[in-house]
Amino acid sequence: MSKRTYRTGTAIPDVIADPATLAPDAVRCLWVRPIEGRYLPTVIFNDGTDCPLACAMDALQARQFCQRISAIHDWPVMDHRPKDIGPEVAAEKIWATMPPEYKAQIDGETLINMEGAGYMMADMCREYRLPLGIAIHRCTERIGTFIHDMVSQGAMSEQDGKENARLAAKGAFSRLDEIYAGEEHGPDLATVAPHRLGVMLADYHQSKHSSDDQFQHGLTATLTIAMTVWTGKGESEPVAKARADVTMDAAIRHWFRLTGRAVG
């Protein structure tokens, strides 16, 4: 029997929501919600309603719990209830400042061309504060997935898909060269040990003076693309998930140390 898909917290009949029953496009973020010295993993929907995902726990456990769900569904994680922050707002800011040559008027509507799509992907990597090497992986994977979906759905031919992929990559890597000028490549997801990856990611975010929210966005994006890289190299999904857990634990623990908080 299929589970019902919920789009608002007010529709969930239970005290605790099952992440598998939530409509992916209706979720705004996961919230590490502080309650009387404990923390309650919580889902926040686009309509502003929320619902707990588990019982209250300590700060590190709550963040780990939210990050595991986030890595599966690619939902952002917040330490504070969001107002005007998050990927959707970052995308709006990028759109507003995007060079006009990446935009076109079609039937009275302003749209971005394929180079512009790549440009936006690169800028989102900067918003997530991803190291250059991980940003390259993320842009490459997103472009490939987007083109594959368009071709498989019949929205473009295979030949058009190849050309559009080339244009998107041109826009993405041109922008990456600009915004990461002088920066080292960073960790290679295909070879770096999971624990080392977590530590390096936390160090990178400290060097960029990231907030907790920015660090968590970056960690989520890294875990998502790392899973793709590892399974693409032949790792089974359980092994890849175990590697992601090690990366996440190392990153969060090291971030806590770097930001002067106790680690249990």
URNORLIN-V832257 format. One record per residue. RES is the residue in one small letter. OMEGA is omega in whole degrees, 0 to 359 (NA if undefined). D_LAST is the distance of its C-alpha to the last C-alpha in Angstrom with 2 decimals. Layout:
<<RES & OMEGA & D_LAST> <RES & OMEGA & D_LAST>>
This chain:
<<m & 183 & 40.77> <s & 180 & 39.15> <k & 178 & 36.47> <r & 178 & 37.38> <t & 184 & 36.10> <y & 181 & 34.93> <r & 180 & 35.49> <t & 181 & 34.46> <g & 183 & 32.02> <t & 181 & 35.01> <a & 184 & 36.30> <i & 186 & 33.28> <p & 184 & 34.33> <d & 178 & 31.01> <v & 181 & 28.13> <i & 182 & 25.74> <a & 172 & 27.09> <d & 181 & 27.15> <p & 182 & 26.58> <a & 181 & 29.46> <t & 184 & 31.84> <l & 177 & 31.31> <a & 186 & 33.98> <p & 184 & 32.32> <d & 179 & 34.61> <a & 182 & 34.03> <v & 177 & 30.27> <r & 181 & 29.51> <c & 169 & 25.72> <l & 187 & 22.46> <w & 173 & 20.79> <v & 193 & 17.19> <r & 179 & 18.84> <p & 178 & 17.45> <i & 174 & 18.75> <e & 176 & 18.45> <g & 176 & 14.84> <r & 183 & 13.85> <y & 185 & 14.61> <l & 175 & 17.46> <p & 189 & 18.20> <t & 173 & 21.85> <v & 174 & 24.86> <i & 180 & 27.35> <f & 180 & 30.88> <n & 180 & 33.45> <d & 177 & 35.32> <g & 177 & 32.46> <t & 181 & 31.67> <d & 178 & 28.24> <c & 177 & 26.77> <p & 177 & 23.34> <l & 181 & 22.19> <a & 174 & 19.79> <c & 179 & 18.60> <a & 181 & 16.14> <m & 179 & 12.40> <d & 189 & 9.26> <a & 182 & 9.62> <l & 179 & 7.87> <q & 181 & 9.60> <a & 179 & 12.68> <r & 179 & 13.06> <q & 180 & 12.81> <f & 181 & 15.28> <c & 181 & 17.58> <q & 179 & 17.59> <r & 178 & 18.68> <i & 181 & 21.49> <s & 181 & 22.30> <a & 180 & 22.80> <i & 188 & 25.29> <h & 181 & 27.21> <d & 174 & 26.77> <w & 178 & 25.89> <p & 179 & 24.15> <v & 181 & 20.84> <m & 171 & 20.80> <d & 180 & 18.44> <h & 179 & 21.60> <r & 186 & 24.60> <p & 173 & 26.92> <k & 180 & 30.31> <d & 179 & 32.22> <i & 177 & 29.51> <g & 183 & 28.80> <p & 183 & 30.59> <e & 179 & 33.76> <v & 177 & 34.24> <a & 179 & 33.57> <a & 178 & 36.23> <e & 180 & 38.65> <k & 178 & 38.22> <i & 178 & 38.85> <w & 184 & 41.88> <a & 184 & 43.28> <t & 182 & 43.17> <m & 178 & 44.20> <p & 185 & 47.46> <p & 181 & 50.50> <e & 178 & 51.55> <y & 183 & 48.66> <k & 179 & 49.97> <a & 176 & 53.11> <q & 178 & 55.06> <i & 182 & 55.85> <d & 177 & 57.82> <g & 181 & 56.83> <e & 179 & 53.08> <t & 181 & 51.00> <l & 175 & 49.08> <i & 176 & 47.34> <n & 185 & 48.82> <m & 176 & 46.99> <e & 178 & 46.40> <g & 177 & 44.93> <a & 177 & 42.57> <g & 178 & 41.30> <y & 181 & 41.09> <m & 177 & 38.93> <m & 180 & 36.56> <a & 180 & 36.15> <d & 176 & 35.56> <m & 175 & 32.89> <c & 177 & 31.06> <r & 178 & 31.23> <e & 178 & 29.97> <y & 184 & 26.91> <r & 177 & 26.63> <l & 172 & 26.83> <p & 187 & 27.63> <l & 182 & 31.32> <g & 179 & 31.04> <i & 177 & 28.93> <a & 178 & 31.30> <i & 177 & 34.22> <h & 185 & 32.78> <r & 180 & 32.08> <c & 181 & 35.59> <t & 181 & 37.26> <e & 182 & 35.58> <r & 178 & 36.26> <i & 180 & 39.87> <g & 180 & 40.46> <t & 181 & 39.09> <f & 181 & 41.10> <i & 179 & 44.31> <h & 181 & 43.95> <d & 181 & 43.56> <m & 180 & 46.57> <v & 182 & 48.75> <s & 179 & 47.83> <q & 179 & 48.60> <g & 181 & 51.92> <a & 175 & 51.15> <m & 179 & 52.18> <s & 178 & 53.99> <e & 179 & 52.47> <q & 177 & 54.45> <d & 179 & 53.27> <g & 179 & 49.72> <k & 180 & 50.00> <e & 179 & 51.47> <n & 176 & 48.93> <a & 178 & 46.06> <r & 181 & 47.72> <l & 179 & 48.06> <a & 178 & 44.47> <a & 178 & 43.22> <k & 179 & 45.60> <g & 182 & 44.22> <a & 186 & 40.57> <f & 173 & 40.92> <s & 180 & 43.27> <r & 178 & 40.71> <l & 178 & 37.83> <d & 182 & 40.06> <e & 188 & 40.60> <i & 177 & 37.15> <y & 183 & 35.38> <a & 177 & 38.22> <g & 182 & 37.27> <e & 178 & 33.75> <e & 184 & 32.71> <h & 181 & 32.43> <g & 187 & 28.74> <p & 174 & 27.10> <d & 184 & 29.38> <l & 183 & 27.69> <a & 187 & 30.10> <t & 185 & 29.04> <v & 177 & 25.65> <a & 184 & 22.83> <p & 181 & 20.20> <h & 180 & 17.23> <r & 179 & 19.55> <l & 179 & 20.60> <g & 180 & 17.18> <v & 180 & 16.73> <m & 180 & 20.37> <l & 178 & 20.14> <a & 177 & 17.43> <d & 181 & 19.60> <y & 180 & 22.65> <h & 175 & 21.46> <q & 180 & 20.61> <s & 179 & 24.13> <k & 180 & 25.56> <h & 181 & 23.86> <s & 170 & 22.57> <s & 176 & 21.20> <d & 181 & 18.20> <d & 180 & 20.93> <q & 177 & 22.67> <f & 183 & 19.65> <q & 174 & 19.01> <h & 181 & 22.76> <g & 179 & 22.85> <l & 179 & 20.01> <t & 180 & 21.81> <a & 180 & 25.12> <t & 180 & 23.93> <l & 180 & 22.53> <t & 182 & 25.81> <i & 179 & 28.06> <a & 177 & 26.11> <m & 179 & 26.67> <t & 181 & 30.33> <v & 184 & 30.64> <w & 179 & 29.09> <t & 177 & 31.15> <g & 178 & 34.14> <k & 176 & 33.88> <g & 177 & 34.18> <e & 175 & 30.63> <s & 181 & 30.51> <e & 177 & 28.56> <p & 179 & 26.06> <v & 179 & 25.45> <a & 178 & 25.19> <k & 178 & 22.66> <a & 177 & 20.54> <r & 179 & 20.86> <a & 178 & 19.94> <d & 179 & 16.68> <v & 178 & 15.79> <t & 182 & 16.98> <m & 181 & 15.09> <d & 180 & 11.62> <a & 181 & 12.54> <a & 183 & 14.05> <i & 180 & 11.43> <r & 180 & 8.68> <h & 177 & 11.66> <w & 177 & 12.97> <f & 179 & 10.10> <r & 182 & 10.68> <l & 182 & 14.37> <t & 171 & 14.47> <g & 179 & 12.88> <r & 184 & 9.81> <a & 177 & 6.50> <v & 181 & 3.79> <g & NA & 0.00>>
